[in-house]
Amino acid sequence: MSGGPAPLVTPPTPAAAALSRRRFIRLVGGGIIVLFNADLSDLIGQETRTRGYPTDFNAYLRIAGDGRVTVYSGKIEMGQGVVTSLAQMAADELAVSLDSIDMVLGDTALCPFDNGTYGSMSTRFFGPALRAAAAEARAVLVTLASERLKVPAESLRAEDGAVFVAADPKARVTYGRLADGQKIVRKLDGKATVKAVSEFRVMGRPTKRLDARAKVTGKAVYAGDVRLPGMLYAKLLRPPAHGAALKSVDAAAASRVPGVVVVNEGGLVAALASDPETAEKALGLVKSDWDIPRPAFDDRTVFTHLLAVAGEGEEHEKKGSLAEGEKASASLFEGQYVNGYGAHAAIETHTALAHLEGGTMTVWVSTQTPFPNQQAVAQALGFAKENVRIITPFVGGGFGGKSGGGQHAIEAAKLAKATGKPVQVCWSRAEEFFFDAFRPAAVVKIRSGLDGAGRISLWDYQVYAAGSRGTEQFYDVSHNLIRTYGRWGSDTPKMHLFATGPWRAPGANLNAFARESQIDMMAAKAGVDAVQFRLANTSDKRMRRVLEAAAAKFGWKKVVSPSRRGVGVACGMDAGTYVALMAQVRVDAATGAVTVERIVCAQDMGIVINPDGATMQMEGCLMMALGYTLSEEVRFDGGRILTKNFDTYELPRFSGMPALETVLVKNDELAPQGGGEPALVPVGAAVANAIFDATAARLFEMPMTAARVRQAMAAAGGRAHT
Amino acid sequence: MTDSISFRLNGKPVRLDVDGDRALLWVLRTDLGLTGTKYGCGESHCGACTVVVGTDAVRSCVLPVRAVRGKDVTTIEGLEKDGRLHPLQEAFADTGGLQCGFCTPGMIMNAYGLLLKTPKPTRSQITAEMNDNLCRCAAHHRIVAAIERAAARTGGPS
């Protein structure tokens, strides 16, 4: 994905039988190839792979005879910047310029198997492996140069795409010449020496995104932008509610529309035409009758429902005993925190274009999981997996929402098979809100206690439907029990009426909201400043450092809440990264509307590969988080999704921009940690705590809409700070 | 049903035989193959489909193609001149005013419309004028910085 349109050429398709190394190198062409593993989840998932590439690696880099370096990986680019950050790593370790790197991502015919792109894993796991692979390739090049130049390897240096004699730089040979005609395949054994931070030339420096030019000119190709001769645009008949069963359908009128093809096969009813509006009009002529189940619960009663069906809990962390903790506590606190369903709401809706040619179904898909989609499409069509190719062009936002079962890809593929034409399926916004695998509605119950010395003596934490991510205890608690009931995802079907799945930092946002609100409640009751209270109750060095850094940048002044200043603090941990943030809010006394005026965020994410990219990700997290914090909520009644477009699902906007200040707390001793999600996590809690500080009203539900804040203020009898 | 509709698209004359009720967005994307203009919501809430007609930034997803008869339509593809990026495009790329890039063409076209009328906008004019363009990656701060940079450099688009 070097920025131009996705290549439409068909590369050699891997044969049905497992490829031998020899066949593999013949397929990819000669040169120097280093195979490596891009993330740990794939090592676990290895047995699920069947046939195709050799199975002991999931990414590789190749240096070709022209000196160009290509990185092949099943990861995808959805805005998180891997095209740039991974290229930077490869360039630095190989000692080549950034523009001699090509990235080939998310193409099942060209890239080895990969589970998918999620969980801030690209940099964290892929990064170290790619750097090691590139370092290994450099070592191979130096060895070859030593043979060719007939000098000891120790006397050589590699720089700018060539190896030369350190004492005589004119005695040099380029990587291209070294790689030309070679058939060297190395499997990374983990012994390669990567550069120290002080040796970075490309990493650690701000770099303009490599995909920027394509994206500002409109030339960047997304799944919906691929055009094939004779292609049709499909509109599919959709149920009025989840759980509805189709009783009858009459598509006769639709099929009489000139230029319209109707498909009605095995529950799939679609109108297709050479433009989507004609297809849409024809679909409007399809008569259908549905059995709709009676609504069991809605967006207000869902929390009671979740508690009722939760079943047995699962213990995650246990220390001491709750009974002992209670005894040790001078004061006890109870809180129940809730958050409704959230939509991913990427601006690009799920889109796929499928084309059947020569027995191979090729599908261009907006997805975070091309390889699982390949499997899903193959299964749906009854094709061998090798006869399905998924190509992932640029993805217009994912946030976890495009890691589902590939329904859009399957729909396009089935329709392409049925019509014999290339078929595009591009979900409407209403379809997107209907089929999205929402962040699950969830509940957290906390019972906590403080001893006479102001230390946390009890922490009894129960989370329903959100899962354990973000519940890890970093406060020094003598009696601690963390229990989860049901997880996000499909393994608890009784909990939800529709699909649920990972939403950027899944579960962690609610867990941080609950924990940090509860901590704040305790600090206020104890009459201790919220920052001091946290510092007094955690000995975790990384957490203390980010908290102190945030306080310094913010200019935090010791005070006991509610102080009417409207300031709040919260901490969080996610994907190996530590975050502390502080918010300044203004609350409209009459309406309850909250304006977040300023956020300061300090983050320790280990070694920072691209500071500009990391800062951008932090800013994106903070701004995006204002949505789940203040406004985003899916409304539904039983299986009917009432939220259909952005007029009722309120994303953060320019008018709501707070001043953002970010601090990267230096920690070069630690490998790079996740950056795409952590800063999102504590925002809800920091804002809730700031609202409390401003109004003496504590919010127990997100999003903290004006109506909810007004209600909480009335209940607290507090007056707003304006 | 079929109308003959002529207009100027990115400076070049276009003549189409097309149902005039169809949305400009889909005519651009399917009939004319200009895929830089994006579908995001279909109801003018998100701004991904923004193009400039005359000097107005408009939502092409709700604009019938017959409404541009005889007019000048500029899409994201029309900003680059002889391989040179428009200052807004350059500023979006340089400041990192994009992530996934899907809202970017609409953002740039909305800002282009703003600068046509208000070459030196204030910060609050920018946020007000851009408020109905949605960016899910939340690159808002960089987008505002990009527009300010472009405005400072050019005093308005050329």
Interface residues (C-beta under 8 A of the other chain):
Chain A: M78 G79 Q80 G81 K208 R209 D211 A212 R213 A214 K215 V216 T217 G218 K219 A220 V221 Y222 G224 D225 R227 Y233 S274 D275 P276 E277 A345 A346 I347 E348 T349 F394 V395 G396 G397 G398 F399 C426 S428 R429 D612 G613 M616 E619 G620 C621 L622 M623 M624 N645 F646 D647 L651 P652 R653 F654 S655 M657 L660
Chain B: R22 A23 W26 T30 D31 G33 L34 T35 G36 T37 K38 Y39 G40 C41 G42 E43 H45 C46 A48 T75 I76 E77 L79 E80 L85 Q89 E90 F92 A93 D94 G96 L98 Q99 C100 G101 F102 C103 T104 P105 I108 I126 T127 A128 M130 N131 D132 N133 L134 C135 R136 C137 A138 A139 H140 H141 R142 I143 V144
